[in-house]
Amino acid sequence: MSDTLTISIDAMGGDNAPEAIVDGVSRAALRNPDVFFLLFGDEKQLEALTAKYQLAADRFKIHPTTQVVKGDDKPSVAVRSGRESSMWKAIMSVRSGYAHAVVSAGNTGALMAMSKICLGTLSGIDRPAIAAVLPSLQGPVVALDLGANAECNSQNLVEFAIMGHVLYRVLFQVEKPSIGLLNIGSEETKGRDEIREASTVLKGFGDKINFKGFVEGNDIGHGAVHVFVTDGFSGNVALKTIEGTAKFITSSLKEAVRSSIVSKIGFLLATPALRQLKKKMDPRIYNGAMFLGLNGISVKSHGGADAFSFSYAVESAIHMTRNHLCDKIKEELRTVMDVTDILSEELHKQ
């Protein structure tokens, strides 16, 4: 692999592709002049868009593809029949060593399935999980899984907790980040069997992991723990709820400001504080979730991402690559515990 940091882009994935994707790449390119991009998709469209958004010719290379993975394609179908798609080719460029990371706003299930097949998983990890950084009153928190696995057993939840623990350590240099299992209550008797079983296993790790027990949905915004662990169904619902709430508050503030002259004057006086609030709550700046547990960096952008938002997903991939995240996760996993042996031992006792 070249010493130049190279990011592979599925330029045809997402609701606003390919224009928002190319526009987003051009924005990220301006902020990262040392990064090269591989753009996979329709050659004519990409040539026109790279010219429109003035992406320098020495900063990218277009790889023509003939297929596009649709948003409603089943993962199994996409894997079988999408080998010529922009998504598959972009992921394969990471496997082949032509790129350091891949970014796509396309079909989440297909991206996960293809990434898992092409890149493989870390030793001891059964299922990769979508992990992302979210804002809270106490600072950034990590949440996983956010949609990759709708149903999870206790072993999957324990693996997510371990990976979240490692990810937070790598990103924020916190020695023992606190971990909580998202549940319908904090009492030990609450929740499904797999959640209670995962709690039992995590408690058995002792001081190796800073497990705080069950947490609830309202604890995410409060930042009650550093790492929130849940299945992909609940995690995705929680994520979309947070994003929707942020947009609701922003829209409500705009309506309130326009309601009267006094409100407009008050807005002018409060503009600096409101700008800080908007920046903190804008879900677009937190775009870019990683499929944690893979032998490579695969970043999922929101499907409806605009150019501003997609540029942050690209930035996430660049940041993870520069910080050698996969290598650090593998190293940390080895030092924290032998995942397979401990899981087998603890689950056998139950």
C-alpha positions as CSV (number, residue, x, y, z in Angstrom):
1,M,0.0,0.0,0.0
2,S,1.2,3.5,-0.9
3,D,2.3,5.8,1.9
4,T,-0.3,8.3,0.7
5,L,-3.4,8.1,2.8
6,T,-6.1,6.9,0.4
7,I,-9.8,6.8,1.0
8,S,-12.2,4.7,-1.2
9,I,-15.6,6.2,-1.8
10,D,-18.8,4.5,-2.9
11,A,-20.0,7.5,-4.9
12,M,-23.3,5.9,-5.9
13,G,-24.6,5.0,-2.5
14,G,-27.1,7.1,-0.6
15,D,-30.3,9.1,-1.2
16,N,-28.4,12.1,-2.6
17,A,-25.7,10.3,-4.6
18,P,-23.6,11.0,-6.5
19,E,-23.7,14.8,-6.3
20,A,-23.7,15.1,-2.5
21,I,-21.0,12.5,-2.3
22,V,-18.6,14.2,-4.7
23,D,-19.4,17.6,-3.1
24,G,-18.7,16.1,0.3
25,V,-15.4,14.6,-0.8
26,S,-14.3,17.9,-2.3
27,R,-15.0,19.6,1.1
28,A,-13.0,16.9,3.0
29,A,-10.2,17.2,0.4
30,L,-9.8,20.9,1.1
31,R,-9.4,20.2,4.8
32,N,-7.1,17.3,4.2
33,P,-4.6,18.2,1.4
34,D,-2.6,15.0,1.9
35,V,-5.4,12.6,1.2
36,F,-6.1,10.9,-2.1
37,F,-9.5,9.6,-3.1
38,L,-10.7,6.6,-5.2
39,L,-14.2,7.3,-6.6
40,F,-16.3,4.3,-7.6
41,G,-19.4,4.8,-9.8
42,D,-20.8,6.1,-13.1
43,E,-17.8,7.5,-15.0
44,K,-19.6,10.3,-16.9
45,Q,-21.5,11.5,-13.8
46,L,-18.4,11.5,-11.7
47,E,-16.3,13.3,-14.3
48,A,-18.9,16.1,-14.5
49,L,-19.3,16.4,-10.8
50,T,-15.6,16.4,-10.0
51,A,-15.2,19.3,-12.5
52,K,-18.3,21.1,-11.0
53,Y,-16.9,20.9,-7.4
54,Q,-13.3,21.6,-8.5
55,L,-11.7,18.5,-7.1
56,A,-8.1,18.8,-8.3
57,A,-7.2,16.1,-10.8
58,D,-4.2,14.9,-8.8
59,R,-6.4,14.3,-5.7
60,F,-8.7,11.5,-7.1
61,K,-9.1,8.7,-9.5
62,I,-12.4,7.4,-10.9
63,H,-13.0,3.7,-11.1
64,P,-16.0,3.1,-13.4
65,T,-18.6,0.6,-12.2
66,T,-21.8,-0.7,-13.8
67,Q,-24.0,-1.5,-10.9
68,V,-25.5,0.3,-7.9
69,V,-26.7,-1.4,-4.7
70,K,-30.2,0.0,-4.1
71,G,-31.5,1.1,-0.7
72,D,-34.1,-1.7,-0.6
73,D,-31.9,-4.5,-1.8
74,K,-31.6,-7.4,0.5
75,P,-28.0,-8.0,1.8
76,S,-28.0,-11.5,0.5
77,V,-29.1,-10.4,-3.0
78,A,-26.6,-7.5,-3.0
79,V,-23.7,-9.9,-2.1
80,R,-24.7,-12.4,-4.8
81,S,-25.4,-10.1,-7.7
82,G,-23.6,-6.9,-6.8
83,R,-19.9,-7.8,-7.4
84,E,-19.7,-5.1,-10.1
85,S,-21.3,-2.5,-7.9
86,S,-19.7,0.7,-6.7
87,M,-20.1,-0.5,-3.1
88,W,-18.4,-3.9,-3.6
89,K,-15.6,-2.5,-5.7
90,A,-14.9,0.3,-3.1
91,I,-14.7,-2.2,-0.3
92,M,-12.5,-4.6,-2.3
93,S,-10.0,-1.7,-2.9
94,V,-9.4,-1.8,0.9
95,R,-8.9,-5.5,0.9
96,S,-6.6,-5.3,-2.1
97,G,-4.4,-2.7,-0.3
98,Y,-5.2,0.2,-2.8
99,A,-7.0,2.1,-0.1
100,H,-6.8,2.5,3.7
101,A,-10.6,2.9,4.3
102,V,-14.0,2.9,2.6
103,V,-16.9,5.3,3.1
104,S,-20.5,4.7,1.8
105,A,-23.9,6.2,2.4
106,G,-25.5,3.2,0.8
107,N,-27.6,0.3,2.0
108,T,-26.5,-0.5,5.6
109,G,-27.2,-4.2,5.5
110,A,-25.5,-4.7,2.2
111,L,-22.5,-2.6,3.3
112,M,-22.2,-4.7,6.5
113,A,-22.5,-8.0,4.6
114,M,-20.0,-7.0,1.9
115,S,-17.5,-5.5,4.4
116,K,-17.6,-8.6,6.5
117,I,-17.0,-10.9,3.5
118,C,-14.3,-8.8,1.9
119,L,-12.5,-7.6,5.1
120,G,-13.2,-10.4,7.5
121,T,-13.6,-10.0,11.3
122,L,-11.2,-9.7,14.2
123,S,-10.4,-12.9,16.0
124,G,-12.9,-13.6,18.8
125,I,-15.6,-11.3,17.3
126,D,-18.8,-13.0,16.0
127,R,-20.6,-10.0,14.6
128,P,-19.3,-6.5,13.8
129,A,-21.3,-3.6,15.2
130,I,-22.0,-0.1,14.0
131,A,-20.4,2.3,16.5
132,A,-20.7,6.1,16.6
133,V,-19.8,9.0,18.7
134,L,-22.8,11.0,20.1
135,P,-22.9,14.3,22.1
136,S,-24.0,14.4,25.7
137,L,-24.0,16.8,28.6
138,Q,-20.9,15.1,30.0
139,G,-19.0,15.1,26.7
140,P,-18.8,12.5,23.8
141,V,-20.2,9.0,24.3
142,V,-20.0,5.9,22.1
143,A,-23.0,3.9,21.2
144,L,-23.2,0.5,19.6
145,D,-24.9,-1.3,17.9
146,L,-26.7,1.3,15.8
147,G,-28.3,-0.9,13.2
148,A,-26.1,-3.7,12.0
149,N,-27.7,-6.5,14.0
150,A,-31.4,-6.3,14.7
151,E,-31.3,-9.3,17.0
152,C,-28.4,-10.1,19.3
153,N,-27.7,-12.8,21.9
154,S,-25.8,-12.3,25.1
155,Q,-22.5,-13.1,23.5
156,N,-22.9,-10.5,20.9
157,L,-23.8,-7.8,23.5
158,V,-20.7,-8.8,25.5
159,E,-18.5,-8.5,22.4
160,F,-20.0,-5.1,21.7
161,A,-19.2,-3.9,25.2
162,I,-15.6,-5.1,24.8
163,M,-15.2,-3.3,21.5
164,G,-16.9,-0.2,22.8
165,H,-14.5,-0.2,25.7
166,V,-11.5,-0.4,23.4
167,L,-12.8,2.2,20.9
168,Y,-13.4,4.8,23.7
169,R,-9.9,4.2,25.1
170,V,-8.4,4.7,21.7
171,L,-10.4,7.8,20.7
172,F,-10.4,9.6,24.0
173,Q,-7.5,8.2,26.1
174,V,-9.7,7.2,29.0
175,E,-8.1,4.4,30.9
176,K,-11.4,2.7,32.0
177,P,-14.4,4.1,30.3
178,S,-17.7,3.3,31.9
179,I,-20.1,0.9,30.1
180,G,-23.8,0.5,30.4
181,L,-26.3,-1.9,28.8
182,L,-29.3,-0.1,27.4
183,N,-32.5,-1.5,29.0
184,I,-36.1,-0.7,29.9
185,G,-35.1,-0.1,33.5
186,S,-32.1,0.0,35.8
187,E,-33.3,-2.9,38.0
188,E,-31.5,-6.2,37.6
189,T,-34.8,-8.1,37.0
190,K,-35.7,-5.9,34.0
191,G,-35.2,-6.7,30.3
192,R,-34.9,-9.7,28.1
193,D,-33.0,-12.8,29.0
194,E,-30.1,-12.0,26.7
195,I,-29.6,-8.6,28.3
196,R,-29.6,-10.0,31.8
197,E,-27.2,-12.8,30.7
198,A,-24.8,-10.3,29.2
199,S,-24.9,-8.3,32.4
200,T,-23.9,-11.3,34.4
201,V,-21.0,-12.0,32.1
202,L,-19.8,-8.4,32.2
203,K,-19.9,-8.3,36.0
204,G,-17.8,-11.4,36.0
205,F,-14.9,-9.5,34.3
206,G,-14.3,-7.6,37.5
207,D,-12.0,-4.6,37.3
208,K,-11.0,-5.4,33.7
209,I,-14.0,-3.6,32.4
210,N,-15.8,-0.6,34.2
211,F,-19.3,-2.0,33.9
212,K,-22.0,0.1,35.5
213,G,-25.0,-2.1,34.8
214,F,-28.3,-1.2,33.1
215,V,-29.0,2.3,31.7
216,E,-32.0,3.8,30.1
217,G,-32.6,5.9,27.0
218,N,-32.7,9.2,28.8
219,D,-29.2,8.4,30.1
220,I,-27.7,8.9,26.7
221,G,-28.2,12.6,26.6
222,H,-27.1,12.9,30.2
223,G,-23.9,11.0,29.4
224,A,-24.4,8.6,32.3
225,V,-21.7,6.3,31.0
226,H,-19.1,6.5,28.3
227,V,-20.3,3.5,26.2
228,F,-23.9,2.5,25.6
229,V,-24.4,-1.1,24.4
230,T,-27.5,-2.4,22.9
231,D,-28.8,-4.5,19.9
232,G,-29.0,-2.9,16.5
233,F,-32.8,-2.5,16.5
234,S,-33.0,-0.5,19.8
235,G,-29.8,1.3,18.9
236,N,-31.0,2.5,15.6
237,V,-34.4,3.6,17.0
238,A,-32.5,5.6,19.7
239,L,-30.2,7.2,17.2
240,K,-33.0,8.3,14.9
241,T,-34.9,9.6,17.9
242,I,-31.9,11.7,19.0
243,E,-31.5,13.1,15.5
244,G,-35.2,13.8,15.2
245,T,-35.2,15.6,18.5
246,A,-32.3,17.8,17.5
247,K,-34.0,18.8,14.3
248,F,-37.3,19.5,16.1
249,I,-35.5,21.8,18.6
250,T,-33.7,23.6,15.8
251,S,-36.9,24.1,13.8
252,S,-38.9,25.2,16.9
253,L,-36.2,27.8,17.7
254,K,-36.4,29.2,14.2
255,E,-40.2,29.5,14.4
256,A,-40.0,31.2,17.8
257,V,-37.5,33.7,16.6
258,R,-39.7,34.7,13.6
259,S,-42.8,35.1,15.9
260,S,-42.3,38.7,16.9
261,I,-39.9,41.7,16.8
262,V,-39.0,41.2,20.4
263,S,-38.1,37.6,19.6
264,K,-35.9,38.7,16.7
265,I,-34.1,41.2,19.0
266,G,-33.6,38.5,21.6
267,F,-32.2,36.2,18.9
268,L,-29.6,38.8,17.9
269,L,-28.5,39.2,21.5
270,A,-28.3,35.4,22.0
271,T,-26.8,34.6,18.6
272,P,-23.3,33.5,19.9
273,A,-24.9,31.1,22.4
274,L,-27.4,29.8,19.9
275,R,-24.6,29.1,17.4
276,Q,-22.8,27.0,20.0
277,L,-26.0,25.1,20.7
278,K,-26.6,24.5,17.0
279,K,-23.1,23.2,16.5
280,K,-23.3,20.9,19.5
281,M,-26.7,19.5,18.4
282,D,-26.3,19.3,14.7
283,P,-26.4,15.6,13.9
284,R,-24.5,16.1,10.7
285,I,-21.2,16.7,12.5
286,Y,-21.5,13.3,14.1
287,N,-22.0,11.5,10.8
288,G,-19.7,8.6,10.1
289,A,-20.2,5.4,12.0
290,M,-17.6,2.5,11.9
291,F,-18.3,-1.1,11.5
292,L,-16.4,-2.1,14.6
293,G,-14.8,-5.6,14.6
294,L,-13.7,-5.8,11.0
295,N,-10.1,-6.3,9.7
296,G,-10.3,-2.9,8.0
297,I,-12.0,0.5,8.3
298,S,-15.5,0.7,6.8
299,V,-17.4,3.8,7.5
300,K,-21.2,4.1,7.1
301,S,-22.6,7.6,6.4
302,H,-26.3,8.4,6.9
303,G,-28.2,7.4,3.8
304,G,-29.8,10.9,3.6
305,A,-26.5,12.7,4.1
306,D,-26.0,16.1,2.4
307,A,-22.5,17.2,1.3
308,F,-21.7,18.8,4.6
309,S,-22.7,15.7,6.5
310,F,-20.9,13.3,4.1
311,S,-17.7,15.3,4.4
312,Y,-17.7,14.5,8.2
313,A,-18.1,10.8,7.4
314,V,-15.0,11.0,5.2
315,E,-13.2,12.9,8.0
316,S,-14.1,10.1,10.4
317,A,-12.4,7.5,8.1
318,I,-9.4,9.7,7.7
319,H,-9.1,10.2,11.5
320,M,-9.5,6.4,12.2
321,T,-6.9,5.6,9.6
322,R,-4.3,8.1,10.8
323,N,-4.7,6.8,14.3
324,H,-4.3,3.2,13.2
325,L,-7.6,2.3,14.9
326,C,-7.8,-1.3,13.8
327,D,-4.3,-2.1,15.0
328,K,-4.9,-0.5,18.3
329,I,-8.2,-2.4,18.7
330,K,-6.5,-5.7,18.0
331,E,-3.7,-4.8,20.5
332,E,-6.2,-3.7,23.1
333,L,-8.3,-6.8,22.7
334,R,-5.3,-9.0,23.3
335,T,-4.4,-7.1,26.5
336,V,-8.0,-6.8,27.9
337,M,-8.8,-10.5,27.6
338,D,-9.0,-13.6,25.5
339,V,-12.5,-13.0,24.3
340,T,-13.4,-16.5,23.1
341,D,-12.1,-18.4,26.2
342,I,-13.8,-16.1,28.7
343,L,-17.1,-16.0,26.9
344,S,-17.2,-19.8,26.6
345,E,-16.4,-20.2,30.3
346,E,-18.9,-17.7,31.6
347,L,-21.8,-18.6,29.3
348,H,-21.2,-22.3,30.2
349,K,-21.8,-21.5,33.8
350,Q,-25.3,-20.0,33.2
